[in-house]
């Protein structure tokens, strides 16, 4: 493989599932119902029930087999997180994949030592229509909309699942990256709202003539609650009237291409690999996920310089500068960073949540449960 440009982040790309080596043997030799393909990892598959159980055993041919502590691992697919919690409490599971958001406060009280919550490399945000409509030509108006969103209340009173309020676009947790944030992050919400009202009035939207916006959002329970809360904040704080359209996801994907039909778009991004560029490159003028159609020559120039930067630390500095440019454009309103939530039994050692939410059984070990 020959890279066309410097890529200090390339090792992180190789850790993505798309770069895993694939065995080139004859697929006809595999059982189509319960295939057990060859493995070059710390475990090999011994049994698979689709939608049910995945059983693994330690791979004796793995290069680091002596340091793989647990001989057998079983993964169980459980669609309902409340059922998963019940099985965990019955000691039928050593770890959960999720924790029901509505049970989080209870578990913080009852099982604080077993509860793990950590921000993922994933951001939920609103994209503003930068190509047409009332928001396209007014940075102060977009700033007013962002200032009027009480992110702390959104996280603690609406979501209540441990989500982290977002005052920048790139989530925390990327080694060596100094995350930028809005300068007004440290201000009280009432001070932010006063500035938002001043900017809104200056944009020629007095109380007698409210701004009317159209918000497009997927049919998702969490995103619905967020949309209802944010539009209420805009209405109560600024007098803005918002019409919200909730669509099934495929219909939503089609509708977001019709920019004449919306002013604000509910959006999110999960990292493919842990690098700020994986988030910021979205908003290049030719970015496929640049649904609001931000076209900032200064930002595009920064992305080109970053693409040619071979020095890793210097590249991260340039990325932080580019994120500051993005935040100053107010083309997006970051809302919150998603989190991983799980329970881990005290006898499981080495269970540490990572920002990418990748959890490898290789690094786990077991101690005898306390009597």
Secondary structure, DSSP 4 states (H G I P E B T S, - for coil): ---SS--TTHHHHHTSGGGS----S-GGGS-SSS------SSEEEEEE-TTSEEEEEE-TTSTTGGG---SEEEEE--S-HHHHHHHHHTTS-SB-S---GGGHHHHHHH-TTTEEEEEEEEEEEEEE-SSSSTTTT-HHHHHHHHHT--HHHIIIIII-S--EE-SSSSPS--TT------GGGGS-HHHHHHHHHHHHHHTT--TTS--EEEEEEES-HHHHHHHHHHHHHHHHHH--EEEEEEE-HHHHHHHTT-GGG-SEEEEEEE-SSS-THHHHGGGSTT-TT-TT----HHHHHHHHHHHT---HHHHHHHHHHHHHHHHHHTSEEEEEEEEEEEEB-TTEES----TT----GGG-EE-PPP-
